[in-house]
Amino acid sequence: MCGIAGYIGDNNALIPVLNGLKNLEYRGYDSAGVAYNSENIKIICTKQVGRIDALLSELGNLETYKTNLSIGHTRWATHGSPTRLNAHPQSNNDGNIFVVHNGIIENHEAIRTMLKKDGYFFTSNTDTEVIPNLIDHYFKKTNKLDVAFELAIRQLDGAFAIAMIAISKPNMIFAAKLSSPLAIGISKHGNMVGSDASAMSDIVEKIVYLEDYEIAIIKKSSYKIKNFKQAKTINRQPEQIELECIESSLGNFKNYMLKEIYEAPDTVQSAILGRIKLDSHTIKLGGLEKVEEQLETIERILIVACGTSYYAGLVGEYLIEEIAGIPVEVQLASEFKYRSEPMPKNMALLAISQSGETADTIAALKKVAANGTLRLGIVNTPGSTISRLTDAGVYCHAGPEISVASTKAFIAQVSVLTLIALKLGKGKSDLYISLIEGLIAIPQKITETLGLAKSIQDIANKYACYKDFLYIGRGYDYPIALEGALKLKEISYIHAEGCAAGEMKHGPLAMIDNNFPTLVLAGGKLLSQKTFSNMQEIKARDGKIILITTKKSSKNIKDLADNIIIIPDTKDQLMPFIEAVVVQLFAYYVALSKGLDIDKPRNLAKSVTVE
């Protein structure tokens, strides 16, 4: 969700900035722009609606530019539609101060009203445009750009990551952060600023993460950081940049989503590698070792997450309760942060986020900080905000996920949650040994499932014309019903709902008719017969059914399903791995049949860094 890249140094500044924006494309955006200084001692701004490729086309041959200072931005529209006027960078009225901004300025209307009285005018619909004009307002009063920048930042309410350049200071980038990620990148020939490490990884060797209420002045060979809330200088040393590399080319795949679905076997393998000791059947999670004593006393776990990570958390709830015997509650981070609920002692909060930058999940972690609650994290991005806020955690090791709709990250999160459940269970469960052995076999089971892709595509093509869909399941199948419905919504724009199969009679059954198909998840053995009874109810109302189940379970119910997908058998607790791949493929092929932009679905962003 929006991306920032900036460069000040010896080299052509546009090249690292545009490469940085390219690296941030995974976040999702609908317009892009750059501002850069020129030999004529002025700042030129170029903006374009759509993809970065359109911006590159307008800029032409980058090698011909002579500029050592630039900031760039990919925008995901909030205030104002995707237009050139609303794209970033935004400037002050005089065109000598340019700003890029991630986040939301909540008091922008009040600032706008104040500035209008002072003679300022506004040409965009953005909240961002008030920032450069507010800086200009204070600059004209103080004649000191650093003072004006700080005074303006202090006046902003909301969430922001800001980078600014100005004609009066052609050798500096100004930056500020509050509740939205921003970092400084250090290299031999210049320094950068970016939304995350990936924006700067092409040229920088080290990185400095800004914290909330911090402003920075970045030069080509130095930087200064100040906490403007505490009015003190911050001496923070850079750390080695840490990124998990993975082949980013599509290869023989049509889309990144399909590529990432097919990476699922390797994803599980990477998540469990070195963490399962086969000779002793033990689980080693290095990221939790420093809090092992605290974990011994934990009596309750609260999982907070959003979207797909929330559904992974639901799988984790079942696993931890069944294997470790510890009560677990899963809450949407966006709701948890506003609730007034007692925080019991001996509770751990476990935050799950692919990007590690999800704003609501970060807010949940901050909410419990004062209570002394043990804060754990499951993230896929080293160096991310959540990885730095938590007391301990476990990395997913899935590598970068490019497609907006999460696939392999979900698989990785479930892998890690399974390991955590086994670790906390200490071998006490009767399922312990069989689940360890079953988890080791899951990559091969997923590979077998991927072999069903052609038959899944044939079924998806038949159902791509429908406008509504229902997904149902029980037990471990239920979270996959929710996740499957989300995937279909995200990339095919078909209205879909996930439902606990046992709730059918309590409302959802009213929707069923010949135009409202149901995808039934019945991979688990323990509750599949109950789910088959729900199929009878659907069939009696002329509802079409796609059944996902195992060969053994399907023997007596083939006549109830219009289409059936037979998946490899595994333990009920591990069935989410197999079923997730099927619902991901089904959603993918429905969207493919409809000719949609699968990797970049409309209105969505990969990293949700604002409410």
C-alpha positions in Angstrom: 0.0 0.0 0.0 1.9 3.0 -1.3 5.7 3.0 -1.6 8.5 5.5 -1.1 12.0 5.5 -2.5 14.5 8.4 -2.4 18.2 8.8 -3.2 20.9 11.4 -2.6 24.4 10.6 -3.8 27.1 10.6 -6.6 25.1 8.7 -9.2 22.1 9.3 -11.4 19.4 9.4 -8.7 16.5 8.4 -10.9 17.8 4.9 -11.5 17.9 3.7 -7.9 14.6 5.4 -7.1 12.7 3.8 -10.0 14.3 0.5 -9.3 13.2 0.9 -5.7 9.6 1.6 -6.8 9.7 -1.4 -9.0 10.7 -3.5 -6.0 7.8 -2.1 -4.2 5.2 -3.0 -6.8 4.1 -6.0 -4.7 2.4 -3.5 -2.3 -0.2 -2.5 -4.9 -0.7 0.9 -6.4 -2.6 2.8 -9.1 -0.3 5.7 -10.0 3.4 6.6 -9.7 5.6 9.6 -9.8 9.1 11.0 -9.2 10.6 14.4 -8.4 14.3 15.2 -9.1 16.7 18.1 -9.2 18.2 19.3 -12.5 21.2 21.2 -13.7 19.0 24.3 -13.9 18.7 24.3 -10.1 15.1 23.4 -10.1 13.0 20.4 -9.3 11.1 18.6 -12.0 8.2 16.3 -11.3 6.8 13.6 -13.5 3.7 11.6 -12.7 1.6 9.0 -14.4 -1.6 7.0 -13.8 -1.2 3.3 -13.9 2.0 1.2 -13.7 5.6 2.2 -13.3 6.2 1.1 -16.9 4.0 4.1 -18.0 6.1 6.4 -15.9 9.3 5.0 -17.4 8.0 5.4 -20.9 7.3 9.1 -20.2 10.7 9.6 -18.7 12.5 8.0 -21.6 16.2 7.1 -21.5 17.2 7.3 -17.8 20.9 7.4 -18.7 20.6 10.9 -20.2 19.5 12.4 -16.9 21.9 14.3 -14.7 20.5 14.4 -11.2 21.8 13.4 -7.8 18.7 13.9 -5.8 15.2 12.3 -6.3 12.2 11.0 -4.5 9.5 8.7 -5.9 6.2 7.2 -4.9 3.7 4.5 -5.8 0.2 5.6 -4.7 -2.8 3.5 -3.7 -5.7 5.9 -3.9 -7.4 7.0 -0.6 -8.2 10.7 -0.8 -9.1 11.3 -4.4 -9.2 9.0 -7.4 -6.1 7.8 -9.3 -5.2 10.9 -11.5 -2.0 12.7 -12.3 -3.1 15.6 -10.1 -3.6 13.3 -7.1 -0.5 11.2 -7.7 2.7 11.9 -5.7 5.0 13.8 -5.3 2.8 16.7 -4.2 4.3 20.2 -4.1 3.6 23.5 -2.5 2.1 26.4 -4.5 5.5 27.8 -5.5 6.7 24.4 -6.7 9.9 24.4 -4.7 9.0 21.8 -2.0 8.0 18.3 -3.0 6.7 15.6 -0.7 5.8 11.9 -1.0 3.6 10.4 1.7 2.3 7.1 2.9 -0.5 7.1 5.4 -3.5 9.3 6.2 -3.4 12.9 7.6 -6.5 12.9 9.7 -6.6 16.6 10.4 -5.9 17.6 6.8 -9.2 19.5 6.4 -8.4 21.8 9.4 -4.9 22.4 8.1 -6.3 23.1 4.6 -8.8 25.6 6.0 -6.0 27.4 8.0 -3.7 27.6 4.9 -6.5 28.9 2.7 -6.9 31.8 5.0 -3.2 32.4 4.6 -3.6 32.6 0.8 -2.7 29.0 -0.2 -4.7 27.1 -2.8 -5.1 23.4 -3.5 -5.3 21.6 -6.8 -5.6 17.9 -5.8 -8.1 15.9 -3.7 -5.3 14.5 -1.5 -4.6 14.9 2.2 -0.9 14.9 1.2 -1.0 18.3 -0.5 -1.4 20.1 2.8 2.1 18.9 3.9 4.4 20.8 1.4 2.2 23.9 1.8 2.4 23.7 5.6 6.1 23.3 5.4 6.3 26.3 3.1 4.1 28.2 5.6 6.6 27.7 8.4 9.6 28.2 6.1 8.4 31.7 5.2 8.1 32.5 8.9 11.5 31.0 10.0 13.6 30.9 6.9 15.0 27.6 8.2 13.9 24.5 6.3 14.7 22.0 9.0 12.8 24.0 11.6 9.8 24.4 9.2 9.8 20.7 8.5 9.7 19.8 12.1 7.0 22.4 13.0 4.8 21.0 10.1 5.4 17.4 11.2 4.4 18.2 14.7 1.1 19.6 13.5 0.1 16.4 11.6 -2.4 13.9 13.1 -2.7 10.4 11.8 -0.2 8.0 10.3 2.6 9.0 8.0 5.9 8.2 6.4 7.1 11.3 4.6 10.1 12.1 2.4 10.7 15.7 1.2 13.1 17.5 -1.1 13.4 21.3 -1.7 15.2 23.6 -4.0 16.7 25.5 -1.1 18.5 22.4 0.2 19.6 20.5 -3.0 21.8 18.1 -1.0 19.3 16.7 1.5 16.3 14.5 1.9 14.0 15.2 4.9 12.1 12.2 6.3 9.6 11.6 9.1 7.7 8.6 10.5 4.7 7.9 12.6 2.8 4.5 12.4 4.0 3.9 8.9 7.3 2.2 8.0 10.3 4.1 6.7 14.0 3.4 6.7 17.4 4.9 5.7 19.7 2.9 3.4 23.4 3.4 3.5 25.8 2.8 0.6 29.3 3.9 -0.5 28.2 6.3 -3.2 25.0 7.7 -1.6 22.1 7.2 0.8 18.5 6.3 0.3 15.2 6.4 2.1 12.5 3.8 1.5 9.3 2.2 2.7 11.2 -1.0 3.4 14.5 -2.8 2.7 13.4 -4.1 -0.7 13.1 -0.5 -1.9 16.8 0.0 -1.4 18.3 -3.5 -1.7 19.7 -3.0 -5.1 22.4 -0.5 -3.9 22.6 -0.2 -0.1 24.6 -2.4 2.2 23.2 -1.3 5.5 19.9 0.0 6.8 18.6 2.2 9.7 15.0 1.8 10.7 13.2 4.9 11.8 10.9 4.7 14.8 7.7 6.6 15.6 8.0 10.3 16.2 11.3 10.5 14.4 12.5 12.9 11.7 15.7 12.5 9.7 17.9 14.6 7.5 19.7 12.5 5.0 22.8 13.5 3.0 24.8 11.5 0.5 27.3 10.4 3.2 25.6 11.0 6.5 22.3 11.2 8.3 20.8 12.7 11.5 17.8 11.4 13.4 15.8 13.3 16.0 12.8 12.3 18.1 10.6 15.3 17.7 8.3 14.2 20.6 11.1 14.0 23.1 13.2 16.7 21.4 16.4 14.6 21.5 19.0 13.4 19.0 19.0 9.7 18.3 22.3 7.9 17.7 21.2 4.7 15.9 23.8 2.6 14.1 23.0 1.0 10.8 22.6 -2.8 10.6 23.3 -5.2 7.8 20.4 -5.3 5.3 18.6 -8.6 5.6 16.4 -9.9 2.7 15.4 -13.4 1.8 16.2 -13.7 -1.9 14.1 -15.7 -4.3 14.0 -15.9 -8.1 11.7 -13.1 -9.1 11.2 -13.9 -12.8 8.0 -15.6 -13.8 9.8 -18.4 -15.7 7.2 -20.6 -17.4 4.3 -19.3 -15.3 1.7 -16.9 -16.6 1.3 -15.0 -13.3 3.1 -14.6 -10.0 0.1 -16.0 -8.1 0.3 -19.3 -10.0 4.1 -19.4 -9.5 3.7 -18.8 -5.8 1.0 -21.5 -5.5 3.4 -24.0 -7.2 6.1 -22.9 -4.7 4.0 -24.3 -1.8 6.0 -27.6 -1.4 9.3 -25.6 -1.1 7.6 -23.2 1.2 6.7 -25.9 3.7 10.2 -27.4 3.3 11.8 -24.0 4.0 9.6 -23.4 7.0 10.4 -26.7 8.7 14.0 -27.0 7.6 16.3 -27.4 10.6 13.4 -27.0 13.0 12.4 -30.7 13.2 14.9 -33.0 14.8 14.0 -36.4 13.4 16.3 -38.5 15.5 14.6 -37.2 18.7 11.3 -36.1 17.3 11.8 -32.6 18.8 11.0 -29.1 17.6 13.7 -26.4 17.7 12.5 -22.8 17.2 15.5 -20.6 17.7 13.4 -17.4 17.6 11.5 -18.5 20.8 14.5 -19.7 22.8 15.0 -16.5 24.7 11.4 -16.6 26.0 11.1 -20.3 26.8 10.8 -19.7 30.5 8.0 -17.3 30.0 6.2 -19.7 27.6 6.3 -22.3 30.4 3.9 -20.1 32.4 1.5 -19.1 29.6 -2.1 -20.0 30.3 -3.7 -18.4 27.3 -2.7 -17.2 23.8 -4.4 -14.4 21.9 -3.7 -14.4 18.2 -4.2 -11.1 16.3 -4.1 -10.8 12.5 -5.9 -9.5 9.5 -7.2 -11.1 6.3 -5.5 -14.3 5.2 -3.2 -14.2 8.2 -6.3 -14.2 10.4 -7.5 -17.4 8.8 -4.1 -18.9 9.3 -4.5 -17.9 13.0 -7.8 -19.9 13.1 -6.0 -23.0 12.0 -3.4 -22.2 14.6 -6.2 -22.0 17.3 -7.3 -25.5 16.5 -3.8 -26.8 16.4 -2.5 -25.3 19.7 -5.6 -26.1 21.6 -5.7 -29.7 20.4 -1.9 -30.5 20.6 -0.7 -28.2 23.4 -3.9 -27.9 25.5 -3.5 -24.1 25.8 -6.7 -22.0 25.3 -6.4 -19.8 22.2 -8.5 -16.9 21.0 -8.2 -15.3 17.6 -9.2 -11.7 17.0 -9.2 -9.4 14.0 -6.5 -6.9 14.8 -8.6 -4.1 13.4 -11.2 -4.8 16.1 -8.9 -5.8 19.0 -7.2 -2.4 19.1 -10.6 -0.7 19.9 -11.9 -3.2 22.5 -11.7 -2.6 26.2 -11.2 -6.1 27.5 -9.2 -7.3 30.5 -5.7 -8.5 29.8 -5.1 -11.5 32.0 -1.7 -12.3 33.4 0.2 -15.2 31.9 -1.2 -14.4 28.4 0.9 -14.2 25.2 -0.2 -12.2 22.2 0.8 -13.7 18.9 0.8 -11.3 15.9 0.7 -12.8 12.4 1.5 -10.7 9.3 3.1 -11.6 6.0 4.6 -8.1 5.5 5.3 -7.4 9.2 3.9 -3.9 8.5 0.2 -4.4 8.9 -1.0 -1.2 10.6 -3.8 -2.8 12.7 -1.6 -5.6 13.9 1.1 -3.2 14.9 -1.5 -1.2 16.8 -2.6 -4.4 18.6 1.0 -5.0 19.7 1.4 -1.4 20.9 -1.9 -1.7 22.9 -0.6 -4.5 25.1 3.0 -3.1 25.5 2.3 -1.4 28.8 0.7 -4.5 30.4 3.9 -6.5 30.2 2.2 -9.1 27.9 4.6 -11.4 26.1 4.5 -10.4 22.4 5.3 -13.0 19.8 5.3 -12.7 16.0 5.0 -14.7 12.9 6.2 -12.7 9.9 7.7 -13.3 6.5 9.8 -10.1 6.3 13.1 -9.8 8.2 13.6 -6.3 9.7 9.9 -5.4 9.5 8.2 -3.3 12.2 6.4 -6.3 13.8 9.7 -8.3 13.9 11.2 -5.4 15.8 8.3 -4.8 18.1 7.9 -8.3 19.4 9.8 -10.0 22.2 10.4 -13.1 20.1 9.0 -14.8 17.0 9.4 -17.2 14.1 10.2 -16.2 10.5 8.2 -18.0 7.8 11.1 -18.1 5.3 8.7 -18.1 2.4 10.7 -15.5 0.4 9.0 -12.4 -1.1 5.4 -12.9 -2.2 4.7 -10.7 -5.3 1.0 -11.4 -6.0 -1.3 -9.3 -3.9 -3.5 -12.4 -3.0 -1.5 -14.3 -0.5 -0.9 -18.0 -1.2 2.5 -19.4 -0.2 2.6 -17.0 2.8 -0.6 -18.6 4.2 1.0 -22.0 3.7 4.2 -20.8 5.5 2.2 -19.3 8.4 0.3 -22.6 8.9 3.6 -24.5 8.8 5.0 -22.3 11.5 1.8 -22.5 13.6 2.0 -26.3 13.4 5.6 -26.2 14.7 4.6 -23.8 17.5 1.7 -26.1 18.5 4.1 -29.1 18.5 6.7 -27.2 20.5 4.2 -26.0 23.1 2.8 -29.5 23.3 6.1 -31.0 24.5 5.2 -34.4 23.1 2.3 -34.9 25.5 -0.3 -35.3 22.8 -1.0 -38.8 21.3 -0.9 -37.0 17.9 2.7 -35.7 18.4 4.8 -38.3 16.6 2.3 -38.8 13.8 1.9 -35.1 13.2 5.7 -34.6 13.0 6.0 -37.4 10.4 2.9 -36.2 8.6 4.3 -32.6 8.4 7.5 -33.9 6.9 5.4 -35.7 4.2 3.3 -32.6 3.4 5.5 -31.2 0.6 5.1 -34.4 -1.4 1.3 -34.4 -0.7 1.1 -30.8 -2.0 3.1 -31.8 -5.1 0.5 -34.6 -5.7 -2.3 -32.0 -5.2 -0.7 -29.7 -7.8 -1.0 -32.5 -10.3 -4.8 -31.9 -10.1 -4.5 -28.5 -11.6 -5.9 -29.3 -15.0 -9.1 -30.9 -13.6 -9.5 -28.0 -11.1 -9.2 -25.6 -14.1 -11.9 -27.5 -16.0 -14.2 -27.2 -13.0 -13.3 -23.5 -12.5 -14.2 -22.7 -16.1 -17.7 -24.1 -15.6 -18.3 -21.9 -12.6 -16.7 -18.6 -13.7 -20.0 -17.2 -14.9 -21.7 -17.4 -11.4 -22.1 -14.2 -9.3 -22.3 -15.8 -5.9 -20.6 -18.7 -4.1 -20.7 -20.4 -0.7 -17.8 -22.2 0.9 -18.5 -24.6 3.9 -16.4 -26.8 6.2 -16.2 -28.1 9.7 -13.3 -28.3 12.1 -10.0 -27.8 10.4 -11.9 -27.4 7.1 -13.7 -24.3 8.3 -10.8 -21.8 8.2 -10.1 -23.0 4.7 -13.7 -22.3 3.7 -13.2 -18.7 4.9 -9.8 -18.4 3.2 -11.2 -20.0 -0.1 -14.1 -17.5 -0.2 -11.6 -14.6 0.4 -9.4 -15.8 -2.5 -12.4 -16.0 -4.9 -13.5 -12.5 -3.8 -10.0 -11.0 -4.1 -9.1 -12.0 -7.6 -12.3 -12.9 -9.4 -14.7 -10.3 -7.9 -17.3 -12.9 -7.3 -19.3 -12.5 -4.1 -18.3 -15.4 -1.9 -19.0 -16.3 1.7 -17.3 -18.8 4.0 -19.5 -20.5 6.5 -19.2 -23.2 9.2 -21.1 -26.1 7.8 -23.1 -26.5 11.0 -24.4 -23.0 10.6 -26.2 -23.7 7.3 -29.6 -24.0 9.0 -29.1 -20.8 10.9 -29.3 -18.5 7.8 -27.1 -19.3 4.9 -29.3 -22.1 3.6 -31.8 -19.3 2.6 -29.4 -18.2 -0.2 -29.2 -21.6 -1.9 -30.7 -22.2 -5.3 -29.7 -23.3 -8.7 -27.7 -20.0 -9.2 -25.8 -20.1 -5.9 -23.2 -22.9 -6.0 -21.4 -24.3 -2.9 -17.8 -25.5 -2.5 -17.7 -28.1 0.2 -14.5 -28.9 2.1 -14.7 -32.4 3.6 -11.1 -33.5 3.7 -11.0 -34.3 7.4 -12.2 -37.7 8.4 -13.6 -37.0 11.8 -16.4 -34.6 10.7 -16.9 -35.3 7.0 -20.1 -37.4 7.6 -21.6 -34.3 9.3 -20.7 -32.2 6.4 -22.2 -34.7 3.9 -25.5 -34.2 5.7 -25.2 -30.5 4.8 -24.7 -31.5 1.2 -28.1 -33.3 1.3 -29.7 -30.0 2.4 -28.1 -28.1 -0.4 -29.0 -30.8 -3.0 -32.6 -30.7 -1.9 -32.7 -27.1 -2.8 -31.2 -27.6 -6.3 -27.9 -26.1 -5.2 -24.8 -27.0 -7.3 -22.0 -28.6 -5.3 -18.2 -28.8 -5.8 -16.8 -31.4 -3.3 -13.2 -31.5 -2.1 -12.6 -34.7 -0.2 -10.4 -37.8 -0.1 -10.8 -41.0 -2.1 -11.9 -43.0 1.0 -14.5 -40.5 2.1 -16.0 -40.0 -1.4 -17.2 -43.6 -1.9 -20.8 -43.2 -0.8 -21.6 -39.6 -1.7 -20.5 -39.1 -5.3 -24.1 -38.7 -6.4 -24.5 -35.6 -4.2 -21.8 -33.6 -5.9 -21.9 -32.0 -9.3 -18.1 -32.0 -9.4 -15.6 -33.7 -7.1 -11.9 -33.1 -6.5 -10.2 -36.1 -4.8 -7.2 -34.9 -2.8 -4.4 -36.9 -1.1 -5.2 -38.2 2.3 -3.4 -36.9 5.5 -4.2 -36.3 9.1 -7.2 -34.0 9.8 -4.8 -31.5 11.5 -2.7 -31.2 8.3 -5.5 -31.1 5.8 -5.5 -27.3 5.6 -2.2 -27.5 3.7 -3.8 -29.6 0.9 -7.2 -27.9 0.8 -5.6 -24.4 0.7 -3.8 -25.3 -2.5 -7.0 -26.5 -4.1 -9.0 -23.4 -3.2 -6.1 -21.2 -4.3 -6.0 -23.0 -7.7 -9.8 -22.8 -8.1 -9.8 -19.0 -7.5 -6.9 -18.5 -9.8 -8.5 -20.4 -12.7 -11.8 -18.7 -12.2 -10.1 -15.3 -12.5 -8.0 -16.5 -15.4 -11.2 -17.6 -17.2 -12.6 -14.1 -16.7 -9.4 -12.4 -18.1 -8.7 -10.4 -14.9 -5.4 -8.9 -13.7 -4.7 -11.7 -11.2 -1.6 -10.4 -9.5 -2.9 -6.9 -9.0 -6.6 -7.1 -8.2 -8.6 -3.9 -8.2 -8.8 -1.8 -5.0 -6.4 -4.0 -3.1 -2.9 -3.5 -1.7 -0.3 -6.1 -0.6 0.9 -4.3 2.5 -1.8 -2.5 4.4 0.0 0.2 6.3 -3.0 2.4 7.2 -6.4 1.7 8.8 
